[in-house]
Each structure stands twice: as structure tokens, then as C-alpha cells.
Amino acid sequence: MYKINDNYLKLPGSYLFSTIGKKVNAFATANPDKKIIRLGIGDVTLPLAPAVIDAFHKAVDEMAVKETFMGYAPDLGYEFLRSAIAKNDFEARGVKIDIDEIFVSDGAKSDSGNIGDIFSVDNKIAVCDPVYPVYVDTNAMAGRTGVFDAATERWTNVIYMPCTAETNFAPELPAETPDIIYLCFPNNPTGATINKDELQKWVDYANKVGAVIIYDAAYEAYISEDDVPHTIYECKDAKGCAIEIRSFSKNAGFTGTRLGYTVVPKELKCGDVSLNSLWARRHGTKFNGAPYITQRAGEAVYSPEGKKQTAEQVAYYMNNAKVIKNGLESAGYTVSGGVNAPYIWLKTPNNMTSWQFFDYLLEELNIVGTPGSGFGPSGEGYFRLTAFGTYENTLEAIERIKNA
Ligand SMILES: *Cc1c(COP(=O)(O)O)cnc(C)c1O
């Protein structure tokens, strides 16, 4: 008789966004005349940039011709893309990353979930609270957590690092020593960042205690302040302790076409075992590459036109972020984020719970956002709005809130 992976049975309830989806659908069905504005899910809305679309078209045409047809991609990804990444995302920041340290993938969600494959089940993880749920749930699936305690809304055997208003929504070094530390800056859901000196403290700490940092930099393109690091490898000795995960989703709108990459430096070793070779083995065995056409489109993100056009898209979203932040502040809300990230993290008014505020916004103002408590217990009493909507809808939503 076969057995299932019963770690899956430990996972609590339904995924945050399916709960939200059900509530919104029920409301929409009962109120067909109401115009609902969605500032909830972190998905982009602008179409792919012209330079990206041109590259897609060209690559599709290549696939139609015997001489230029492409089959399986190389394990790590095409060299043209990895070279563009090394040059633009790292060399331009004064960081040397070799192209065989870059692993092209179908996105940061898969990589942040799959990276656990190369680590023992015995490792103890540390995560921010609130947190992007993928880090915790994938570790639970792997059996690296204890059990979920509904009362505390926390897993046993997981180190939580509360990110609260008192710490500017940044984590503090944990009292208990972790083996694997998940960090995401600029942060989803809070929109918070830490500066280079602060990130250096984490790198020094990880090197000191022998921990590895999984650094999710999916929102790097949204950084607007000078002292915020664009890659963890700007920090000294980070190559000895950090894996960095990147995505083309939020900077270039690839949420539907799928492209990301992970950097595993060759210097990163556990004893004398290279994590780079473990991840290469994992990648080569369980993954057959992002599509050629998508990698060509990703390359176009780094062309002069691609850079300009995707920067305009980011600027469009960041203008929305400003509209939300300023509007909420003038309506008397306590707000953070929205400066280096497309997320605005607001304190719910009148001590409402996150879900009470969700229901209020949906039912009274027909606006959808995301309850902070869905990202962890320290998110209770907070709420996330995203800047990924259209400018017009964002403006209208904020007018509704101001006039409420
Ligand atoms: C959106 C997001 C990702 C994204 O991933 P893709 O799978 O590349 O679309 C990764 N990490 C965080 C924190 C995100 O918000």
C-alpha cells in the first residue's frame, strides 16, 4: 500500500488568495452592479514591453525554420541570457558573478520552493513574519517544519522573525540560531527594505553561525533609494553564505510567460561540498529549461530599448504606489512601503482586524486588498494594497477611501 507525503496534511486551510477569491466572487455575484477595484494580488497589469514582444516574435519565427529551430535548452540556460544577466544585474553594480553561477528557471516562486531540495530535512529555517507564504509552505511540504499551531498561527520548529512597526518592518537577528534564513528585500508584503549596512549584518551573522541566506530579490527593480542594495552580493563575503533568487515577473511583466534565475556562487560551500554543483545536479535532473523564446525575450529586457521600456512600466506602478501612499496618508492612515516596492502596508483603522478591514473595503468601498494576517501573525492589524492596478482604478480606489 502506497503512502502519501503526509506533510501536506499539516498545511493549514486554503491558500490566502483562494480565500480572497471566494469572498470576492460571492460579493460580485450578489452585487453585479458594483464596480470592484482589485488592488490585492501581486500580479502586473501592463502588457509586455514592445522590445520584449519583438524578441518573442523573432524567436517564434526562428522555431519555424529548420536551421534556427531550438530544442532543449542547456541545463543552466542559454549563454546569451546568462551573460546579459551577469553584465547588467551584477557587473553594473560592481559585483562579479560568473555565468556558471547563474541558473535560468521558470520563475522565482519555483526556485524559492525548489531550493530546499539541496538541503537536509534537519535544517531549521528562519522566516520573517509576515512572510511570502511560499518559503514556509514548501518547507512544511518537505518535512522541515513541525506542525502548524492554529492558536498561534505558527509552525513549530520554525524561527519567526517579527517585522513590526517598532523595527520599521525589518527583521532582527534571531535569538535562536537558524540554519537557513529566508530574506526578501524589497519585501513582499510590507514593501520594507533594509540598507546595505543592515544587510551586511545579516551576511556577517550567517557567515559567523554557518547559516545560508536565501535572498529573494524579486522586487529589485523597484528600488529608488541609493543606500538600498540591489543584490546581496554587494555585501562583503556574501558569496560565502547567500543564494539569490530573481524574477522577470515584476520588473518586466513575465508573470504569465515565466522567467527567473537563481545565483549560487561557487564559493558557497557546506564543508567541502559546493552548493553550486548540488543545484546544478538538481536543475539538470528535475528541470528541462525555460523556453528558448522566453529566454530570448528575457535577453531583450537588457537591451537599451528593453531597459527603457521596462523602467517606464516600473515607474508607472511606482506612481500608483505614490498615489496610494499619499492618498492614504492624507486620509489619516498610517502607511509604510511604496517607496522601494510596489506594495503599500497600512495599519487598519480603529483596531480592526485585517479580515474585518478586508470585509469593510470589499463591502462598503468595493475595493479588494490583502489582509496582512494572511502573511503571518505579525501582519494582524495590517493590510496590503498593491500598485499593480491601472492608474485610473488606483486613483478611483483612493478617492473612495478618502471620501469614506
Ligand atoms: C512575485 C514574487 C515572486 C515571483 O515570482 P515568479 O515565480 O518569478 O513569478 C517571488 N518572490 C516574491 C516575494 C514575490 O512576491
The ligand as an ORCA input file, in Angstrom:
! r2SCAN-3c Opt
* xyz 0 1
  C       6.017     37.725     -7.188
  C       7.070     37.152     -6.291
  C       7.946     36.208     -6.746
  C       7.796     35.729     -8.081
  O       7.849     35.076     -8.828
  P       7.777     34.363    -10.183
  O       7.567     32.936     -9.866
  O       9.092     34.639    -10.805
  O       6.626     34.979    -10.931
  C       8.951     35.737     -5.924
  N       9.059     36.185     -4.682
  C       8.240     37.100     -4.196
  C       8.417     37.577     -2.820
  C       7.206     37.598     -4.988
  O       6.361     38.484     -4.490
*
